[in-house]
Structure formats: structure tokens, C-alpha cells
């Protein structure tokens, strides 16, 4: 695996871009070697994850349970290719461990387990679990008047789970400005487009109606991600929902916006072509 | 943190004991918070709310969020006691209990209120006679079914002191304070023998324990020596107490729960794997007809005469 593009000095968006590229390459290698995974969603989320871990969140991988850490909850727990890659890249565990992805007895289960890996806040996999747990974390911070922020990344199809909307009410009712939801709005769920399955649009209006502050951005634009996610939430009085418009399979021509890559796995030729494109 | 005064004729509502205990614990430990789903009154937590308003989280009628918020609060360093009607905190939020609490292995205490058939005439939607069978599948979750106000207080204290997931089943059915030897103590996973006996053993928990004690006294008058074991912890089981029970040659289990997969099922799994002896499992067969809780106990033989009859029949099956 070649080294990632060297980041430009004093160019945070450039560094995030380089890390996102590394995440895409490394996660695709994981999926290729394991012949399992969810590479389409890994690629749609890669830029959000890179922005959070390399430009926004405060954390110390050597002290992963620091009470004052910013929290990240990976609600779309099936996208462990990208999630494990960013955790390793951030220093939570050795990058070499990524090569054990889904092997027998590996700590890198197909869905994340907090008891196996540092940096995982809660075990996810079934959809609609991340936002409710993140709401509880944010409430703990609110009770303590703590400074840490809680971020949660959901898929968009996942918002069809009712548990999200229970928590949307609770978070808005409690004015959890320390809570940020990022929706990976790639418009594709496992089997089809969201709008052909159970429509979510107008998604921004739904969150506003529930009492949230909403930002709609290009989820592959690193500068926009950094601006919106880094802005101080203090005084907003509302939780923040960032609708990150993305593409499933972003970065590889034959995977781009293609539902078959939800959990498709590459053969040798596809893997090599993807690696030629991911530079 | 003594239990509340008896409601009538020496009978207690264990929810009062839960409430008094959690208030006292919260005074000493600022990490303790309560989480409810519009279940303040039914959990008897009005006093807690008045004393610690900022430490009660009411998510509204939203059980999935109720349980998940408990997991999140634990992540944030709190010791959450998540309290709602047992039928809803388990069945309605089962995947949150599984993934967010048990599989994530977090320090959350789930309090299943008004369990069993306490809601009587309201019917099986509001009964919780499946909860232990469901929860018993989560091997790392401690399951406690206290039998009286003292044991309820001890169970809540033990749950707070233990770092990990615990479910405590709290009844609203009136029960007497059980007679115990001086210096009695409670520990998760340790059964207590309330009546010594050698012809058979009655293993009971929760609201059935005082009935089992009364049945043993009735049997003693006939010359049958029946031991009574209060198996308050269903997970982990006190396997030594079960082995000792098997030595008496006959076991009858009694619970305010389905006969499928609860205390009886748990005891049977141990008995069949170690020292098979005749057993009888008393409880509810499934969805029950309309009736008050007391009527349902009588109708399904969960009373002194029904338990005594089951003991006689099981002794008769000894080889």
C-alpha cells in the first residue's frame, strides 16, 4: 500500500483530504482481503470521518476513556472498513491490525465492539441505535455542564428506524447543543434508492420541524465539513443536524452512486482498478 | 434507607423500598441518575424528582430511547437507574437492551416495575411474565427478583455497587417482610434458605416466596419436610443451592412468570445436567384470561394449596 498523499503544511482541508484518501484505500484493501464488507458506505462516509478525526474532535488515543473527550458514535456500524481505518490512523490501535478484519477471533468484528477496541463508544450494527445512545451521552455532558461534544454519524436509509425520531424529540426538548448528528445522505440504502423505498425528503424540513438546527452541505467538501463541524455550538440552544450530501462508492468510477456496492466486494481486477483511481 | 411503612396489614409495596433506597444512594453518589419514560409516578420516583430534578431524565413515552439514553449516560460517567413498567422496558426496547446495554456491557441498571401479572385485569399486554425468559439469554446481565422490601433495598444497593448491566424486577403486589435470621445478608448470585427441609425443595422468587414459606409450614403439619430456597438471582444462578436441592430428591419451582424459560427453566437446565430428580415448574402457561392478580394466582395454583399439592405430587414421583 503506497503512502498517502503528503499533507500540505498549514492546510487542514488538504490534510483531511489526504487522510480521506488513505481511509478509502485502506478500507478497500480490508474489504478485498476479507471478501466481505460494505465498501460503498465506507466511501460515502470517508470524508466525514477524516474531517472529524483530523480536524474537529478532541481526543487522546492513549487515553480513550478520558471523561472530557469528544465522543463519536458510528451508528452506521456496518461501515467498519472506514471506521476501523480512521481509528487506526488516529492511533487507537496498530494499523497492522486492520489486516485481521473479520478473521476468526479478530478484534475487528464486522460491526464494532467497544469491548474489543479502544475508540468505539457503543456497539452498533442494528440501525437506529447510535442517535439514541449519543443523546444519552450528550445529556450526561449537559448535566455536568461539561465541554465535550458528541458526534454521531447515521446513514440516511437508517432514518427509517423510528428510534431516531424518538431521540430527535428528546434531544430537541433538552436543547442539546452539544450534540451533532451527521447524516451520510448518499440516497442509497441496501436494496434501492431511499426515495423509492420510504421517502425521506424533504429531510432538512423534517429535522427543523423536530426542533433541530440544520446545515445541508457537500459531504465530500473538506472545507465545508470543517467549517460546519468545527463551529462552536455554544448558545445555539438546539442540537445540530448536518445533512452531508454524499455518493455511495465516491472515489471509484464503477462504484459511484451504484447500489450494488452496498455490500459488494471486488475481484482482483476491480481492486486494482480502484487503487489506480484512488490517488 | 429503611423500607417504607407497611401499606395494610403488614404488607409492603416493594416499589416504595426501591424509591427510598435510590434516594439514599443518590445522596451519597452524585453519579446516580434516574431515567424514566413518563413513568415517574408508577416508579414511585416523585420524591427523587423533587430532591434531584436535574438528575432525572424523562424521555417521554419512548422506550427505545429510554434504554439507549441509559447506555449513553453510562458512557458519560453516570450510574443510570432506568425505570419503567417491566413489560415495556423489556419487550418494547429489547434490541436496545441487547445491543446497547448487554452486548456493549455497560454500567446500566434496568428496573422492571410492576412485573408479573400485577396489572391484573389490564391483561397480557401489560403483564410481564416473559421478561426473565427474554433477559436470561444475555449471559452477562445480572437478573434479580427480590422477594420483599428488605431484599429489594439490598438488591438496589448491590446493583449500584456492581459495575455492569443489572436488571431488577420490582413488584407492586403487596408482600410481607420475610422472617430472616439475625445478620442476614444479600449478595448477587447467592440464594437464601428460608426454611430447612429434606423431603423436597421449593425454589421460589419474588412474590411467590412468602407463599412457598406458608406452603412449607402447611406441609410440615402433614409430616413433609420441605425446604424453601429464595432464588432471588436468576442470573447467575446459585448452582450450589440447586445441587443441594437435588439432594432432597424432588424440586418444585414457583415464580410469577411464564413456565417457559424463567426461574423454572433455569433451574431445570442445571438439574438435568447434574443430578436429574423429579421437578415441577409452577407459573403461568402463557397469556392469561381476565382477572385480578390475586385471582390469577389462585386460578393457576400459585397459592399455598397449589404449591403444597405440587410438592406432594413431585415427592410421589421419586424413584
Interface residues (C-beta under 8 A of the other chain):
Chain A: X67 X71 X113 X114 X115 X121 X122 X123 X124 X125 X126 X128 X129 X132 X133 X134 X135 X136 X137 X138 X139 X140 X141 X143 X144 X146 X162 X163 X166 X167 X169 X170 X173
Chain B: X33 X54 X55 X57 X59 X60 X62 X64 X65 X68 X69 X70 X71 X72 X73 X74 X75 X76 X77 X78 X80 X95 X96 X99 X100 X103 X104 X105 X106
